[in-house]
Amino acid sequence: RRGERSMKIFVYSYREFDEAEFFQKFSKEYGVELGICKDAPTLENAHLAEGYEYLSIITTKIDAQLVERFHELGVKMISTRTIGFDHIDLQAAKKFGMSVSNVSYSPECVADYTLMLMLMPLSQGWGRPRGGWKIRWASPPPLRPMQQKRAGHRALCA
């Protein structure tokens, strides 16, 4: 990909326990340069995003002052790794010509995940190590949609 400019994304609130594996895998796969900060974005650490056009955040409050600071640093887009985006000052982003994006997933996915977390301690497998009850959040088993599945004689998510 000679001559192509790689995308540069700065990630705040980077979580080793559940996100690192995927950030590393997909940044390599798609040729994305990552900047990483484990802390939430603040005015004090905003300078770390200088030179990056894209930010990835979670639910940290991004007020007008922080939006303006990121704009001054050259950021063009703020993407939240959450469904909700009410923690970002959208009017300020619009004022400075910045895009804002969020993730989406189906309500069934949330229900399935919740049910899985409730059932894990009851299982004989994952989530019940020999040393006692313990839920390991780092790498839950792959989820498959549970609609129209059966638990005993009852339909789930029917």
PAZAPA-4460 file (N, C-alpha, C; in steps of 0.05 Angstrom, whole numbers, plus 32768, in hexadecimal, padded with zeros to 4 digits):
% residues 158
    n_x    n_y    n_z   ca_x   ca_y   ca_z    c_x    c_y    c_z   seq   type   mol
   8011   7FE8   8000   8000   8000   8000   8011   8019   8000     1      R     A
   8024   8019   7FEF   8036   802F   7FED   8027   8048   7FE5     2      R     A
   802E   805F   7FF1   8022   8078   7FEB   8008   807D   7FFA     3      G     A
   7FFC   8068   8005   7FE3   806B   8015   7FEA   8075   8031     4      E     A
   7FDA   8087   803A   7FDD   8091   8055   7FCD   8080   8068     5      R     A
   7FD9   8076   807D   7FCA   8065   808F   7FB8   8075   80A1     6      S     A
   7FA2   8069   80A8   7F8F   8076   80BB   7F9C   8076   80D7     7      M     A
   7F99   808C   80E5   7FA4   808D   8100   7F8D   8092   8114     8      K     A
   7F8B   8080   8127   7F75   8081   813B   7F82   8083   8157     9      I     A
   7F7A   8096   8167   7F84   8097   8182   7F6E   808C   8194    10      F     A
   7F75   8078   81A5   7F62   806A   81B6   7F66   8073   81D3    11      V     A
   7F51   807F   81DF   7F51   8085   81FB   7F42   806F   820A    12      Y     A
   7F48   806C   8224   7F3A   8058   8235   7F3E   803C   8229    13      S     A
   7F56   8038   821F   7F5E   801E   8213   7F5E   8009   8229    14      Y     A
   7F4F   7FF3   8224   7F4D   7FDE   8238   7F5B   7FC5   822F    15      R     A
   7F70   7FBE   823E   7F7F   7FA6   8237   7F6F   7F8D   823A    16      E     A
   7F5D   7F8C   824D   7F4F   7F73   8254   7F3A   7F6A   823F    17      F     A
   7F2F   7F7C   822F   7F1B   7F73   821C   7F1D   7F7F   8200    18      D     A
   7F2D   7F94   81FD   7F2F   7FA1   81E3   7F4A   7F9F   81D5    19      E     A
   7F5F   7F9C   81E4   7F7A   7F9D   81D9   7F7E   7F89   81C2    20      A     A
   7F75   7F71   81C6   7F78   7F5C   81B1   7F6C   7F65   8197    21      E     A
   7F54   7F71   8198   7F46   7F79   817F   7F52   7F92   8173    22      F     A
   7F5A   7FA6   8183   7F67   7FBD   8179   7F80   7FB5   816A    23      F     A
   7F90   7FA4   8176   7FA9   7F9C   816A   7FA5   7F8C   8150    24      Q     A
   7F93   7F79   8151   7F8D   7F68   813A   7F84   7F79   8122    25      K     A
   7F6F   7F8A   8127   7F64   7F99   8110   7F75   7FB1   8107    26      F     A
   7F84   7FBC   8119   7F96   7FD1   8110   7FAB   7FC6   80FD    27      S     A
   7FB5   7FAE   8103   7FC8   7FA2   80F1   7FBB   7F9A   80D6    28      K     A
   7FA3   7F8E   80D9   7F95   7F84   80C1   7F8E   7F9B   80AE    29      E     A
   7F87   7FB2   80B8   7F7E   7FC8   80A8   7F93   7FDF   80A5    30      Y     A
   7FAA   7FDA   80B0   7FBF   7FEE   80AD   7FBA   8008   80BC    31      G     A
   7FAE   8006   80D3   7FA7   801E   80E3   7FBD   8022   80F8    32      V     A
   7FC6   803B   80FA   7FD9   8042   810F   7FC9   804A   8128    33      E     A
   7FCF   803D   813E   7FC1   8042   8157   7FD3   8052   816A    34      L     A
   7FC6   8065   8177   7FD1   8073   818F   7FC1   8069   81A6    35      G     A
   7FCD   8064   81BC   7FBF   8057   81D2   7FC3   8066   81ED    36      I     A
   7FAE   806A   81FB   7FAF   8075   8216   7F9A   8066   8227    37      C     A
   7FA3   805B   823D   7F90   804C   824E   7F7E   805E   825E    38      K     A
   7F85   8077   8260   7F75   808A   826F   7F5F   8096   825E    39      D     A
   7F4A   80A1   826B   7F35   80AF   825D   7F3F   80C9   8252    40      A     A
   7F34   80D3   823D   7F3D   80ED   8232   7F37   8104   8244    41      P     A
   7F4A   8116   8247   7F48   812E   8258   7F57   8144   824A    42      T     A
   7F53   815D   8253   7F62   8173   8248   7F80   816F   824C    43      L     A
   7F87   8162   8262   7FA3   815D   8269   7FB1   8149   8256    44      E     A
   7FA2   8135   824C   7FAF   8121   823B   7FA5   8123   821E    45      N     A
   7F96   8138   8217   7F8B   813B   81FC   7FA2   813D   81E8    46      A     A
   7FB9   8149   81F0   7FCF   814D   81DE   7FDA   8132   81D2    47      H     A
   7FD4   811C   81DF   7FDD   8102   81D5   7FD0   80FC   81BA    48      L     A
   7FB9   8108   81B4   7FAB   8102   819B   7FB4   8114   8184    49      A     A
   7FC8   8125   8189   7FD2   8136   8173   7FDD   8124   815C    50      E     A
   7FD5   812B   8144   7FDE   811C   812D   7FCB   8105   8125    51      G     A
   7FB6   8101   8135   7FA3   80EC   8130   7F89   80F9   8127    52      Y     A
   7F7D   80F0   8111   7F64   80FC   8108   7F4B   80EF   8115    53      E     A
   7F4F   80D8   8120   7F38   80C9   812C   7F3E   80C1   8149    54      Y     A
   7F29   80C3   8159   7F2A   80BB   8175   7F17   80A5   817A    55      L     A
   7F1E   8093   818B   7F0C   807E   8195   7F0B   8081   81B3    56      S     A
   7EF2   8083   81BD   7EEE   8088   81DA   7ED8   8075   81E4    57      I     A
   7ED4   8075   81FF   7EBC   8068   820A   7EAB   807D   8216    58      I     A
   7EA0   8079   822E   7E8B   808A   8239   7E95   80A3   8247    59      T     A
   7EAE   80AB   8244   7EB8   80C3   8250   7EAB   80DB   8245    60      T     A
   7EA5   80EE   8257   7E99   8108   824E   7EAC   8117   823D    61      K     A
   7EA3   811E   8225   7EB3   812E   8212   7EA3   8149   820F    62      I     A
   7EAA   815C   821F   7E9C   8176   821F   7EA6   8188   8209    63      D     A
   7E9A   819F   8206   7EA1   81B2   81F1   7EBE   81BA   81F1    64      A     A
   7EC9   81BE   8209   7EE5   81C6   820C   7EF8   81B0   8201    65      Q     A
   7EF1   8197   8208   7F02   8181   81FE   7EFE   817D   81E0    66      L     A
   7EE6   8180   81D6   7EE2   817E   81B9   7EF2   8193   81AB    67      V     A
   7EF2   81AC   81B5   7F01   81C1   81A9   7F1F   81BB   81A9    68      E     A
   7F29   81B0   81BF   7F45   81A9   81C1   7F4D   8194   81AD    69      R     A
   7F3C   8180   81AA   7F42   816B   8197   7F41   8176   817A    70      F     A
   7F2F   8188   8175   7F2E   8196   815B   7F48   81A5   8156    71      H     A
   7F52   81B3   816A   7F6B   81C2   8167   7F82   81AF   8161    72      E     A
   7F80   8196   816A   7F95   8182   8166   7F93   8174   814B    73      L     A
   7F7E   8179   813C   7F7A   816D   8122   7F67   8156   8121    74      G     A
   7F5A   814F   8137   7F47   8139   8137   7F2F   8141   8127    75      V     A
   7F26   812E   8116   7F0F   8133   8105   7EF7   8122   810C    76      K     A
   7EFB   810D   811C   7EE5   80FB   8123   7EE9   80EF   813E    77      M     A
   7ED3   80EE   814D   7ED3   80E1   8168   7EC0   80C9   8165    78      I     A
   7ECA   80B1   816B   7EB9   809A   816A   7EB8   808D   8186    79      S     A
   7EA0   8089   818F   7E9D   807D   81AA   7E98   805F   81A7    80      T     A
   7EA5   804F   81B7   7EA2   8032   81B6   7E8A   802A   81C7    81      R     A
   7E75   803A   81C6   7E5C   8035   81D5   7E44   803B   81C3    82      T     A
   7E2D   8031   81CB   7E15   8037   81BC   7E0D   8055   81C0    83      I     A
   7E0E   805D   81D9   7E06   8078   81E0   7E1C   808C   81D8    84      G     A
   7E14   80A4   81D2   7E27   80B9   81CC   7E20   80D3   81DA    85      F     A
   7E10   80D2   81EE   7E08   80EA   81FD   7E1E   80F5   820E    86      D     A
   7E35   80E8   8210   7E4C   80F2   821F   7E5E   8104   820E    87      H     A
   7E56   8107   81F4   7E66   8118   81E2   7E55   8131   81DC    88      I     A
   7E61   8149   81DE   7E53   8162   81D7   7E51   8163   81B9    89      D     A
   7E39   815B   81AF   7E35   815A   8192   7E34   8176   8185    90      L     A
   7E29   8189   8193   7E28   81A4   8188   7E44   81AF   8184    91      Q     A
   7E56   81AA   8197   7E72   81B3   8194   7E7F   81A5   817D    92      A     A
   7E7A   818B   817A   7E86   817B   8164   7E7C   8187   814A    93      A     A
   7E63   818D   8148   7E58   8198   812F   7E65   81B4   812A    94      K     A
   7E67   81C4   813E   7E73   81DF   813C   7E8F   81DD   8130    95      K     A
   7E9E   81C9   8138   7EBA   81C6   812F   7EBD   81B4   8117    96      F     A
   7EA6   81AB   810B   7EA7   819A   80F3   7EB1   817E   80F8    97      G     A
   7EAD   8174   8111   7EB7   815A   8117   7EA0   8146   8115    98      M     A
   7EA6   812E   810B   7E92   8119   810A   7E92   8109   8125    99      S     A
   7E7C   80FE   812B   7E79   80ED   8143   7E6B   80D3   813B   100      V     A
   7E76   80BD   8144   7E69   80A3   813E   7E68   8092   8157   101      S     A
   7E56   807E   8156   7E53   806B   816C   7E4F   804F   8160   102      N     A
   7E4E   803B   8171   7E4A   8020   8168   7E2C   8019   816C   103      V     A
   7E24   8004   815F   7E09   7FFA   8163   7E09   7FDC   8163   104      S     A
   7DF7   7FD1   8171   7DF2   7FB4   8171   7DD5   7FB0   8179   105      Y     A
   7DCC   7F99   8173   7DAF   7F93   8177   7DA9   7F90   8194   106      S     A
   7D90   7F97   819C   7D87   7F93   81B8   7D89   7F76   81C0   107      P     A
   7D86   7F63   81AD   7D88   7F47   81B4   7DA4   7F40   81BE   108      E     A
   7DB8   7F4D   81B2   7DD3   7F48   81BA   7DD8   7F4F   81D7   109      C     A
   7DCD   7F66   81DF   7DCF   7F6F   81FB   7DC2   7F5B   820E   110      V     A
   7DAA   7F52   8206   7D9B   7F3F   8216   7DAA   7F24   8218   111      A     A
   7DB5   7F1B   8201   7DC4   7F02   8201   7DDC   7F04   8213   112      D     A
   7DEB   7F1A   8212   7E02   7F1D   8223   7DFB   7F1D   8240   113      Y     A
   7DE5   7F2B   8247   7DDC   7F2D   8262   7DD5   7F11   826C   114      T     A
   7DC6   7F02   825C   7DBE   7EE7   8264   7DD7   7ED5   8267   115      L     A
   7DEA   7ED8   8255   7E02   7EC8   8257   7E11   7ECD   8271   116      M     A
   7E13   7EE7   8279   7E20   7EEE   8292   7E12   7EE3   82AA   117      L     A
   7DF7   7EE2   82A9   7DE8   7ED6   82BF   7DEB   7EB8   82C1   118      M     A
   7DEE   7EAB   82AA   7DF0   7E8E   82AA   7E0D   7E83   82AF   119      L     A
   7E21   7E93   82A9   7E3C   7E8A   82AB   7E43   7E7E   82C6   120      M     A
   7E3C   7E8B   82DD   7E43   7E7F   82F6   7E36   7E64   82FC   121      P     A
   7E21   7E5E   82EE   7E13   7E45   82F1   7E1F   7E2E   82E1   122      L     A
   7E2F   7E36   82CE   7E3A   7E22   82BB   7E51   7E13   82C9   123      S     A
   7E57   7DFC   82BE   7E6E   7DEC   82C7   7E87   7DF4   82B8   124      Q     A
   7E85   7E04   82A4   7E9C   7E0B   8293   7EA6   7E26   8299   125      G     A
   7EA6   7E37   8285   7EB2   7E51   8286   7EA5   7E61   829C   126      W     A
   7EB5   7E70   82AC   7EAB   7E81   82C1   7EAA   7E74   82DC   127      G     A
   7EB0   7E5A   82DE   7EB0   7E4D   82F8   7ECA   7E3D   82FC   128      R     A
   7EE0   7E4C   8301   7EFA   7E3E   8304   7EFA   7E2E   831E   129      P     A
   7F0D   7E1C   8320   7F10   7E0B   8337   7F12   7E1A   8351   130      R     A
   7F1F   7E31   8350   7F24   7E41   8368   7F0B   7E4F   8373   131      G     A
   7EF5   7E4D   8366   7EDD   7E5A   8370   7ECF   7E6A   835A   132      G     A
   7EBA   7E78   8361   7EAA   7E87   834E   7EBA   7E9F   8345   133      W     A
   7EBC   7EA3   832B   7ECB   7EB9   8321   7EC3   7EBD   8303   134      K     A
   7EBB   7ED5   82FD   7EB5   7EDB   82E1   7ECD   7EE9   82D5   135      I     A
   7ED7   7EDE   82BF   7EEE   7EEA   82B2   7EE3   7EFB   829B   136      R     A
   7EE6   7F14   829D   7EDB   7F26   8288   7EEC   7F28   8270   137      W     A
   7F05   7F20   8271   7F18   7F25   825B   7F10   7F17   8241   138      A     A
   7F06   7EFF   8242   7F00   7EF2   8229   7EE8   7EDF   822B   139      S     A
   7ED0   7EEB   822B   7EB9   7EDA   822D   7EB7   7EC8   8215   140      P     A
   7EA8   7EB2   8217   7EA5   7EA0   8200   7E96   7EAF   81EA   141      P     A
   7E9A   7EA6   81D1   7E8C   7EB3   81BB   7E6E   7EB1   81BE   142      P     A
   7E61   7EC6   81B8   7E44   7EC6   81BA   7E36   7EBF   81A0   143      L     A
   7E21   7EB0   81A2   7E11   7EAA   818B   7DF5   7EB3   8192   144      R     A
   7DE6   7EBE   817F   7DCB   7EC8   8185   7DBA   7EB2   8192   145      P     A
   7DAB   7EB9   81A6   7D9B   7EA5   81B5   7D7E   7EA5   81AC   146      M     A
   7D76   7EB5   8199   7D5A   7EB6   8191   7D52   7E9A   8188   147      Q     A
   7D3A   7E92   8191   7D2F   7E78   8189   7D3F   7E60   8193   148      Q     A
   7D51   7E64   81A5   7D60   7E4D   81B1   7D4F   7E43   81C9   149      K     A
   7D55   7E2C   81D2   7D45   7E20   81E8   7D57   7E1A   8200   150      R     A
   7D4D   7E20   8217   7D59   7E18   8230   7D46   7E05   823E   151      A     A
   7D4B   7DEC   823D   7D37   7DD9   8247   7D20   7DD9   8233   152      G     A
   7D08   7DDE   823D   7CF0   7DDD   822C   7CE6   7DF9   8226   153      H     A
   7CF4   7E0E   822D   7CEB   7E29   8229   7CFB   7E37   8213   154      R     A
   7CEE   7E46   8203   7CFC   7E55   81EE   7D08   7E6E   81FB   155      A     A
   7D20   7E76   81F3   7D2D   7E8E   81FC   7D2A   7EA3   81E7   156      L     A
   7D25   7EBC   81EF   7D23   7ED3   81DE   7D0E   7ECE   81C8   157      C     A
   7CF9   7EC1   81CE   7CE4   7EBB   81BA   7CD4   7ED3   81B3   158      A     A
***
